Amino acid sequence: MTFAMLTTFFGQHSFGGDAAFVDRLSRALARHGHDVHVIYCRDAFELTKAGQTPRPYEPPPGVTIHALASPAGPLSPLATHQTGQPLFKLGAIRKILKDVRPDVVHFHNLSLIGGPGLLEMETPGAVKLMTAHEHWLVCPLHVLWKYDGTICEKPECVRCSVQEGRPPQFWRKSGQMDRGLRSLDALIAPSRSTIREHARRGVSVPIRHLPYFLPYDYTGLPEMAPPRHERPYVAAAGRLELIKGFGDVIDIMPRLPHLDLRIAGTGAYETDLRRQAKGMPNVHFEGRLDGPNVAALFRGARAVVVPSLVYETFGYVVLEAFNERTPVVVRDLGALPELVAESGGGIVFKDNDELISALDRLSKDEHYRDELGEKGHKARHSRWSESVHLDRYFRLIEGCRRLRGLSAPQISRPRSTAVNDARPQGSLIS
């Protein structure tokens, strides 16, 4: 089969998150003999990079990258942002799809490459899917975080946009989004929490649940020895932004003098976090680490703490911790407690006292820490593996093709590729 992935950021011109999923899915499909084309907007990266340099990236065999750059430069993504239409990119996208003739067109983050107008594009003979990696469908800032530093419960989109320094998107009141979503064969979300939030905020089309996964070769990363530290530590990792909640963990570290906090990542909020941690000898910043070094950091940690202040749609860092048999401590918000409930691999906290209690116990109780870590590791392979994900993905595609009356192309079925990579009882597609 031939797949076309359309997204705003990808490869070297990306910031992580949705681009990581598109990369992992594309690589997995290519490993099973499928032809994958990734179409993304280089202009969008140049507009929003804020000093970040392109990251090293080499596409694997079977994955072809189409980095779109318009003569209009940054005006292209700006026009999409303001109109919800792929004004400067539509011709190039149509030409690629005409040449490629995909069996599946899978949309991801469309915020600056085409907006909802791209969803209405005709793709004869192809199944049209979209995955909601963030809350962009219902929030112009993607994360349901308001201008006053609180979670969005009562939308004030114009005021939030202005406070963030972005022009309001008045097209959101036009019905474009609804029309675009109704042209899809399936809208997908990686967590039940994300499905609930979209439904209660006005998305009326059915949403399928298809969780993220770690690819089988994730375990094949070069294994780094855990960093040598004399003191026990907990780890945190991600872009250093206010909404990730790392400041809340720094706040409590004076109450855990026997335990260190090691934070991996960089971002716009790093200066503020370093200022907050000044004078705290048990808070350390590791900087930007590659995959093997993040895995090593997690492997040596008593726990990985995920204190996000917003509704995360999934939480890759949780799976990455489970892969190292390390339990997680997550805030009771969004998809994070869902992952803990399904795995038994961590602790959920509601406030600082519960966070302190969880980290203190995991730092001292070796048996409890290992018990949770083993549960998370088992769930990572049985629920969130490559073969399980692809099996569900192909069954979804086959169902869409039957409903459309399309002939079924030859599908290369995924094979079990990892220890304990077993299919769980029942389908998580709903």
C-alpha positions, 0 to 999 in steps of 0.5 A: 500500500501507499500512504501519504502523511500530511503534517505541519512539522517533520524530520529535521524541521520539527519540535517533537510530539506529533512529528515523532508519531508520524516518524514512528508510524512511517518507519513501521509501515516502511518496515512492513513493505509499504511506500510512505510519503511525508508532506510537510511545511518547511515554511512553518518551521522557519516561521516558528522555530524561535532560534531552534536549529534543525535536528539531525534526521535521515529518512529510512528506506521506503519513506520519501519526504516532501518539504514544501517551501513556497515563494511566499515564504512565511506568508504561506503558513500565515495565510493558512493560519488566517484563512483555514485554507491551503492557499499557497500549498494546495497546488504542490500537495495536489501534484504530489498526491496525483503522482503518488496515488496513495491508498491512504491519506493520513492527516496529522497537524494541519495548523499551518500546512492547510488548515481544515480546508485541506481536509475537503481536498478530493483524494479519489480512491484513497481512505482519508484519516486524521489523528488529533495529536493536540487540541487544535481542532477546538483550540487555536493555541492547541493546548487548552491553556488560557491567557490567565494561566488556567486550563480552558473551561470557558472558551475566550479564543480571541482574547487568548490569541491576542494575549499570546501575540497571535492574530485571532482565527475568525474562520473558526466560526464559519463551519469550515472545521465541521465540514472538513471533519465530515469529509474524513473516513475516520477521525482518530484520537490517541486517548479516551480523555482526548475523545471526551474533551473534543466531544464536550467542546463541540466536535460532533463526528465520531472519534476512534481511539487508537493509542500511540506506540513505541516501535519495535526497534526502540529497544534497539537504541544503543544502550547507554549505561545509566548516569552514575550519581551518588544520590537517588534521583527522579527524572523529568524530560520534555520541552521546558515550557510553563505548561509542562509543570516542571516548576511545580516539581522544583517547588517541592524539592526542598522538602525532599532533601535526600532526593535529586531532580534531573530535568532533560530538555531545553525550551523558552522557559528554561531561564525561568526554571533555572532561576527558580532552582537557584540555590537548590543543590538537588535540582539539576538540568541535563540539557538536550539529550538524544534518545539513548541518553534519555533512556539511560537517564530514565533507567537509573531513575527512581521514577519519571515525573510527568507534571503537565498542567494541561490536557496531554493527548497521550504522553510518550514520555510515559511509554519511554519510562515503561520501556526502561522498567521505571515507574511514572508519577503523573498529574491527575489530568488528561491522558496521563492517569489513563495510561497509569490505570491501564498499566498499573505502572505508576502513581497519580497525584492531585496536589503537591502533598501527594506528589511528595508522598509518591516520590518519597516512597518510590525513592525508599521502597525498592520492591514497590518501585520495581513492582510498578516498573515491571507492570509498566514494562509489561503493558508497554509491550502488550498494549503499546507495541508496533505490531498491536498498533499496526494491527488496529490501524489496518483493521480501521483502514479495511473497515473504512474501505468496505464502507466506501465500497473501495477494493482492498489492496494487498496489505502486509500484516504486522508480525510480532517483533518484540518479546511479549509483543502480544495482542491484548484481549479486545480491540481498543478501537472504539 
